[in-house]
Protein backbone atom coordinates (compact mmCIF):
# COMPACT_ATOMS: atom_id res chain seq x y z
CA UNK A 1 0.00 0.00 0.00
CA UNK A 2 1.14 3.51 -0.85
CA UNK A 3 0.54 6.22 1.72
CA UNK A 4 0.73 9.96 1.17
CA UNK A 5 1.18 12.23 4.16
CA UNK A 6 0.90 16.00 3.91
CA UNK A 7 2.32 18.74 6.07
CA UNK A 8 2.74 22.49 6.02
CA UNK A 9 -0.81 23.78 6.24
CA UNK A 10 -1.86 26.47 8.64
CA UNK A 11 -3.06 30.01 9.07
CA UNK A 12 -1.42 32.78 7.07
CA UNK A 13 -2.25 36.41 6.35
CA UNK A 14 -3.08 37.62 2.84
CA UNK A 15 0.09 38.12 0.83
CA UNK A 16 1.96 35.54 2.85
CA UNK A 17 3.49 32.25 1.82
CA UNK A 18 3.23 28.60 2.75
CA UNK A 19 4.96 25.49 1.52
CA UNK A 20 3.06 22.23 1.52
CA UNK A 21 4.90 18.94 1.43
CA UNK A 22 3.72 15.43 0.66
CA UNK A 23 5.76 12.35 1.40
CA UNK A 24 5.02 8.97 -0.17
CA UNK A 25 5.84 5.68 1.46
CA UNK A 26 5.19 2.03 0.74
CA UNK A 27 6.09 2.00 -2.95
CA UNK A 28 9.29 1.12 -4.72
CA UNK A 29 8.28 3.17 -7.74
CA UNK A 30 7.64 6.87 -8.12
CA UNK A 31 4.20 8.03 -9.17
CA UNK A 32 3.62 8.59 -12.86
CA UNK A 33 1.89 11.86 -12.04
CA UNK A 34 1.50 13.77 -8.81
CA UNK A 35 -0.87 16.63 -8.18
CA UNK A 36 -2.31 18.97 -5.61
CA UNK A 37 -6.05 19.45 -5.27
CA UNK A 38 -8.03 21.72 -3.01
CA UNK A 39 -11.59 21.92 -1.80
CA UNK A 40 -13.19 24.88 -0.06
CA UNK A 41 -16.41 24.58 1.94
CA UNK A 42 -19.37 24.37 -0.40
CA UNK A 43 -17.12 24.17 -3.46
CA UNK A 44 -16.12 21.33 -5.73
CA UNK A 45 -12.67 19.83 -5.55
CA UNK A 46 -10.24 21.60 -7.87
CA UNK A 47 -6.99 20.40 -9.39
CA UNK A 48 -4.50 23.10 -8.50
CA UNK A 49 -1.24 21.81 -9.97
CA UNK A 50 0.24 18.67 -11.43
CA UNK A 51 3.65 17.33 -12.33
CA UNK A 52 4.56 14.35 -14.48
CA UNK A 53 7.37 11.90 -13.89
CA UNK A 54 9.36 13.85 -16.47
CA UNK A 55 8.87 17.14 -14.64
CA UNK A 56 6.23 18.75 -16.83
CA UNK A 57 4.00 21.01 -14.74
CA UNK A 58 0.48 22.34 -15.12
CA UNK A 59 -1.47 24.88 -13.08
CA UNK A 60 -5.00 26.09 -12.86
CA UNK A 61 -5.27 29.68 -14.04
CA UNK A 62 -6.06 31.14 -10.64
CA UNK A 63 -2.68 30.12 -9.18
CA UNK A 64 -0.36 30.65 -12.14
CA UNK A 65 2.57 32.82 -11.20
CA UNK A 66 1.93 32.33 -7.49
CA UNK A 67 2.19 28.58 -6.87
CA UNK A 68 5.00 26.22 -7.82
CA UNK A 69 4.84 22.43 -7.75
CA UNK A 70 8.00 20.36 -7.56
CA UNK A 71 8.94 16.76 -6.91
CA UNK A 72 11.97 14.90 -5.67
CA UNK A 73 11.74 11.36 -6.93
CA UNK A 74 14.71 10.19 -4.91
CA UNK A 75 13.00 11.31 -1.70
CA UNK A 76 9.48 10.44 -2.86
CA UNK A 77 8.18 13.89 -2.09
CA UNK A 78 6.14 16.53 -3.85
CA UNK A 79 5.78 20.11 -2.69
CA UNK A 80 3.61 23.11 -3.38
CA UNK A 81 5.14 26.50 -2.76
CA UNK A 82 2.35 29.04 -2.38
CA UNK A 83 3.17 32.73 -2.56
CA UNK A 84 1.02 35.87 -2.53
CA UNK A 85 -1.77 33.96 -0.87
CA UNK A 86 -5.31 35.27 -1.12
CA UNK A 87 -8.37 34.59 1.03
CA UNK A 88 -9.87 32.65 -1.87
CA UNK A 89 -7.00 30.17 -1.57
CA UNK A 90 -8.49 29.00 1.72
CA UNK A 91 -9.27 25.30 1.39
CA UNK A 92 -8.26 21.82 2.38
CA UNK A 93 -5.36 20.83 0.16
CA UNK A 94 -4.87 17.22 -0.90
CA UNK A 95 -1.90 15.44 -2.39
CA UNK A 96 -2.65 12.89 -5.11
CA UNK A 97 -0.45 10.38 -6.88
CA UNK A 98 -1.03 8.11 -9.85
CA UNK A 99 0.83 4.84 -9.39
CA UNK A 100 0.91 1.66 -11.43
CA UNK A 101 -2.41 0.29 -10.23
CA UNK A 102 -4.25 3.09 -8.49
CA UNK A 103 -4.64 6.69 -7.46
CA UNK A 104 -3.67 7.50 -3.90
CA UNK A 105 -4.84 10.48 -1.85
CA UNK A 106 -3.33 12.16 1.15
CA UNK A 107 -5.36 13.00 4.23
CA UNK A 108 -5.60 16.70 3.43
CA UNK A 109 -4.21 19.72 5.20
CA UNK A 110 -6.06 22.94 6.00
CA UNK A 111 -4.83 26.22 4.56
CA UNK A 112 -6.53 29.33 5.88
CA UNK A 113 -5.71 32.77 4.50
CA UNK A 114 -7.16 35.47 6.70
CA UNK A 115 -6.30 38.68 8.48
Secondary structure, DSSP 8 states (H G I E B T S, - for coil): --EEEEE--EEE-TT--EEEEEEEES-SS--SEEEEEEE-TTS--EEEEEEETT--EEE-GGGTTTEEEEEETTTTEEEEEE-S--GGG-EEEEEEEE-SS-EEE---EEEEE--
